Amino acid sequence: MYEFRLGVQDLAETSFGLSPLLELVFSLRPRVFPARHPEHLPWVRETAAAYARLDTEVLDVLFAPHGWNPDFLGPRPDGIVTDVASALAAIRTTPPEVVRRDIAVAYRHDVDAAYRRVPIPPALSGDPSAVLERICTALEEYWDACIEPYWARMRAVLEADLAHRARRLALGGAAALFAELDDRVTWAPGRVRVVIPSDLVRTVVVDVAGRGLVLVPGLFLRGAITMIDEDLPPLISYPARGRGAVWDQAAPEGPAALAELLGAPRTRLLVMLAAPASTTELARRLGVTPGAVSRHLTALHAGGLLNRTRAGRSVLYMRSPLGDQLVR
């Protein structure tokens, strides 16, 4: 368990981040541990052929059998990061001794002897500089083949989560924000606790001491994780809201009575917008043009049935309380 002790200044400087590199690396988990991530299996199957053409010898072993991965693959995001190339460029500067150490730790070769060691695969053995370059090249190709074609959809879900968390913090303060962040995260006045289900993690108390806290949503996380650096704000990454619906294709049919009132297209949109979504994402899911969707969203918003907020370059729509009541 990690316990972060926060002062007033730390709460004031709590910020949110977004990292395509985090999604890139952790998206390997549904491929390595499919039973743990059933919500992502439609995407795994859809991209299976493209993935098979990549350097799977190294991609398949970036997570050890017990779920750990080398720490150098998880540099913290600095705000809302959108460029995976610059993140991979930063990884390429990792010193060889850090590469060797982090791989050893991930496979439990550099921790207490009481813990079970797993053989380090050949793809991660040998000259650490060569191993690092092979990893980065494989991740670049994996991004291009399996992540980038879906990134707009993935980012829309992540940005919708950020908008929701920001509203929670603004309206209810830290208690409201952390109360629903994740089951592993608990809040008490001046303290945030993150419980990590691992036999290698004891209770660690961190005095944040004015550095603030960074919160980052993730699509491929099963529970909250944390990163600590004595010179930087602690980071908590947590499962994003709506991540299970990111691969949905079919648009739901609205209730018949509501369709009689609003018409079928607007009813479908109102039913879909139980979670935030952008005009582009809604158009993709419905198989229509963004212009057609925008016209209906404008009408629903004018009628008070939708709220909207800006997240980066996107405008996200979500049902208002009146819209919720009408759908019910």
Secondary structure, 3 states (H helix, E strand, C coil): CEEEECCHHHHHCCEECECHHHHHHHCCHHHHCHHHCHHHHHHHHHCHHHHHCCCHHHHCCCCCCCCCCCHHHCCCCCCECCCHHHHHHHHHCCCHHHHHHHHHHHCCCCCCCCCCCCCCCHHHCCCHHHHHHHHHHHHHHHHHHHHHHHHHHHHHHHHHHHHHHHHHHHHHHHHHHHHCCCCCEEEECCEEEECCCCCCCCCEEEECCCCCCEEEEECCCCCCEEECCCCCCCEEEEECCCHHHCCCCCCCCCCHHHHHHHCHHHHHHHHHCCCCEEHHHHHHHHCCCHHHHHHHHHHHHHCCCEEEEEECCEEEEEECHHHHHHHC
